[in-house]
């Protein structure tokens, strides 16, 4: 069984995940531009609202996926499969199973 440390290491080392978060932050700053509000970070809980944010051409999540597919700077998207697998494993770890 993977330790919590192993799972966190996979998540934190994912360049693809960082790139996706950068796209989301940039898009949020673009949307807030009329209010002169620039953010340098966002709360993880904000990610749950992205699917509910709509535009005239669909949801913002659809637009983000389009940007991700077009962005050549994003490293190997297969990394995200490893991140997802690590998070699935970590989700089921009991507190007494969490090790360093």
Secondary structure, DSSP 8 states (H G I E B T S, - for coil): ---HHHHHHHHHT-HHHHHHHHHHHHHHHHHTGGGT---S---GGGHHHHTT-EETTEEHHHHHHHHHHH-TTS--TTHHHHHHHHHHHHHT--GGG---
